[in-house]
Each structure stands twice: as C-alpha cells, then as structure tokens.
Amino acid sequence: MEAQRFSVEEIARCYGVPLPIIGDMTNSTLNNVEQLISFWLSISLSSLLENIEQSMSVLFDLPFTQKIDFDVTGLLRADFQTRIDGLTKAVQGGLYTPNEARAKEGLHPIDKGDVVYMQAQMEEIGAQPVPLAPPVQQEEPVIVEQSFSREAFRKALRA
C-alpha cells in the first residue's frame, strides 16, 4: 500500500499536479486545497493550455489575427473569496457595472445596476490640488507697557 502511494505521489509530482486534484486528500484542508488548485491553475495548467492553444492554431493554419483561446473561468470558480474580492474591486474601480459582475456569478441583473461607479476621492494623476481658502489671520495682541508706582498699583487694587 505504501509503495503504491509513493508511485502515485511521484507520478503527480512529475506532471506538476497537486495530490488533491487526483483525489489524495492526505494532509489537506479546505483552505490549502483551494490554494493548491489556484497555484496549479496559474503555474502548471495555464502553461499547458497555452501550448495546446498555440498548437491548435498552427494545426488549423489560422491567420495571425485569429487565435484559439480556452475559457478557463469555470476552473477558477473554486476560489470563492478571491473571485468575489476581484469582482468587488472591479465594480469599485469602474471596470464593471454591478450587473456585469452579477452576470459573471450567474446572478440576475438588478435595477439601476448598469451604471459604472467610481470612488469619489479619485482624481487625475498630476491634477493641481484645489486651492484652499486663505488662512484667517489672527491679530497680534497689543502689549501696552505701563509702569505703575506702588501708590497707583494700590489704588487699582482697591477699585
């Protein structure tokens, strides 16, 4: 049994396939399985798919202006948090409308969801800052120097 396990691990390692992909969940948790799948998609599988796309373009003798491009968005659906964070940032950054982001998740459109939003604090790079109102000038206190005699000081205190 242990020898067979070793051979499965070696074969998976040779092809760059994480063990949970082939059903071996030893030492796996949900979080690290999602990370492994995401890593595998970005490192191993994406380069293989790119090679297949290019080979098929050559095989079918496609002109330079055309190419074969696999849609791998279904493979990325496993990483929910990263996907939702990306869609949220895309809506906040004005890249997608809320309805476009909802469509990517298979959700129905909402009323007024076809409006592009952008955060208000963003401004053009290199834009001149809006001049502020001139600062209020405070009057300097007037210092009056007076010299009092002891007698005048006593009178002022009694009054």
C-alpha positions as CSV (number, residue, x, y, z in Angstrom):
1,M,0.0,0.0,0.0
2,E,2.8,2.4,0.9
3,A,4.7,1.6,-2.3
4,Q,1.6,2.3,-4.4
5,R,1.1,5.6,-2.5
6,F,4.7,6.5,-3.3
7,S,4.2,5.8,-7.0
8,V,1.0,8.0,-7.1
9,E,2.9,10.9,-5.4
10,E,5.8,10.5,-7.8
11,I,3.6,10.5,-10.9
12,A,1.7,13.5,-9.7
13,R,5.0,15.3,-8.9
14,C,6.3,14.6,-12.4
15,Y,3.3,16.1,-14.1
16,G,3.0,19.0,-11.6
17,V,-0.4,18.0,-10.4
18,P,-1.3,18.6,-6.7
19,L,-2.4,15.4,-4.9
20,P,-6.0,16.7,-4.1
21,I,-6.6,17.1,-7.8
22,I,-6.3,13.3,-8.2
23,G,-8.2,12.6,-5.1
24,D,-5.5,12.1,-2.5
25,M,-6.6,14.3,0.4
26,T,-3.9,13.2,2.9
27,N,-2.7,16.2,5.0
28,S,-5.2,18.5,3.2
29,T,-7.6,21.1,4.5
30,L,-10.2,23.1,2.6
31,N,-8.0,26.3,2.6
32,N,-4.8,24.7,1.4
33,V,-6.7,22.7,-1.3
34,E,-8.1,25.9,-2.7
35,Q,-4.6,27.5,-2.7
36,L,-3.1,24.4,-4.3
37,I,-5.7,24.4,-7.1
38,S,-5.2,28.1,-7.7
39,F,-1.5,27.6,-7.8
40,W,-1.8,24.7,-10.1
41,L,-4.1,26.6,-12.4
42,S,-1.7,29.6,-12.6
43,I,1.6,27.7,-12.8
44,S,1.1,24.3,-14.4
45,L,-2.2,24.1,-16.2
46,S,-2.1,27.6,-17.7
47,S,1.2,26.9,-19.5
48,L,-0.1,23.5,-20.8
49,L,-3.3,25.1,-22.0
50,E,-1.3,27.9,-23.7
51,N,0.8,25.3,-25.5
52,I,-2.3,23.4,-26.7
53,E,-3.9,26.7,-27.9
54,Q,-0.8,27.6,-29.9
55,S,-0.5,24.1,-31.3
56,M,-4.2,24.1,-32.4
57,S,-3.8,27.5,-34.1
58,V,-0.9,26.0,-36.1
59,L,-2.7,22.8,-36.8
60,F,-5.7,24.7,-38.2
61,D,-3.5,27.2,-40.0
62,L,-5.3,30.2,-38.5
63,P,-4.3,33.6,-39.7
64,F,-2.2,35.8,-37.4
65,T,-5.3,37.9,-36.5
66,Q,-7.1,34.8,-35.2
67,K,-6.3,32.5,-32.3
68,I,-7.8,29.8,-30.2
69,D,-8.4,30.8,-26.6
70,F,-9.8,28.4,-24.0
71,D,-12.2,29.8,-21.4
72,V,-10.9,28.7,-18.1
73,T,-13.2,30.8,-15.9
74,G,-15.0,27.7,-14.8
75,L,-11.8,26.3,-13.4
76,L,-11.3,29.4,-11.2
77,R,-14.7,29.1,-9.6
78,A,-13.3,27.1,-6.7
79,D,-11.6,30.1,-5.1
80,F,-14.7,32.0,-4.0
81,Q,-13.0,34.7,-1.8
82,T,-10.5,35.7,-4.4
83,R,-13.2,35.8,-7.1
84,I,-15.6,37.9,-5.1
85,D,-12.8,40.3,-4.0
86,G,-11.8,40.7,-7.6
87,L,-15.3,41.4,-8.8
88,T,-15.8,43.9,-5.9
89,K,-12.7,45.8,-6.8
90,A,-13.7,45.8,-10.5
91,V,-17.0,47.4,-9.7
92,Q,-15.5,49.9,-7.3
93,G,-12.8,50.8,-9.8
94,G,-15.2,51.4,-12.6
95,L,-14.2,48.4,-14.7
96,Y,-17.5,46.5,-14.4
97,T,-21.0,47.6,-13.7
98,P,-22.8,45.8,-10.8
99,N,-24.9,43.9,-13.3
100,E,-21.8,42.7,-15.3
101,A,-20.2,41.4,-12.1
102,R,-23.5,39.7,-11.2
103,A,-23.7,38.1,-14.6
104,K,-20.2,36.6,-14.1
105,E,-21.6,34.9,-11.0
106,G,-24.7,33.7,-12.8
107,L,-27.0,36.2,-10.9
108,H,-29.9,38.2,-12.3
109,P,-29.5,41.9,-13.1
110,I,-30.8,44.5,-10.6
111,D,-32.5,47.8,-11.2
112,K,-30.0,50.6,-11.9
113,G,-27.2,48.0,-12.0
114,D,-25.9,49.1,-15.4
115,V,-24.3,52.3,-14.0
116,V,-20.5,52.5,-13.7
117,Y,-19.4,53.6,-10.3
118,M,-16.1,55.2,-9.3
119,Q,-15.0,56.2,-5.8
120,A,-15.3,60.0,-5.3
121,Q,-11.8,60.6,-3.8
122,M,-10.1,59.6,-7.0
123,E,-8.6,62.4,-9.1
124,E,-6.5,62.7,-12.3
125,I,-2.8,62.0,-11.8
126,G,-0.9,65.3,-11.9
127,A,-4.0,67.3,-11.3
128,Q,-3.4,70.5,-9.4
129,P,-4.9,70.5,-5.9
130,V,-7.8,72.8,-5.3
131,P,-6.6,75.9,-3.5
132,L,-7.8,76.2,0.0
133,A,-9.3,79.4,1.4
134,P,-6.6,81.7,2.7
135,P,-5.9,81.2,6.4
136,V,-7.6,83.5,8.8
137,Q,-5.1,86.0,10.1
138,Q,-5.2,86.4,13.8
139,E,-4.5,89.9,15.1
140,E,-1.4,90.1,17.3
141,P,-2.1,91.1,20.8
142,V,-1.3,94.6,21.6
143,I,1.1,94.9,24.6
144,V,0.8,98.1,26.4
145,E,3.6,98.8,28.7
146,Q,2.8,100.9,31.7
147,S,4.8,101.5,34.7
148,F,2.9,101.8,37.9
149,S,4.1,103.3,41.1
150,R,3.3,101.4,44.3
151,E,0.7,104.0,45.1
152,A,-1.0,103.7,41.7
153,F,-1.0,99.9,42.0
154,R,-2.6,100.0,45.4
155,K,-5.3,102.3,44.1
156,A,-6.0,100.0,41.2
157,L,-6.4,97.0,43.5
158,R,-8.8,98.9,45.8
159,A,-11.0,99.9,42.9
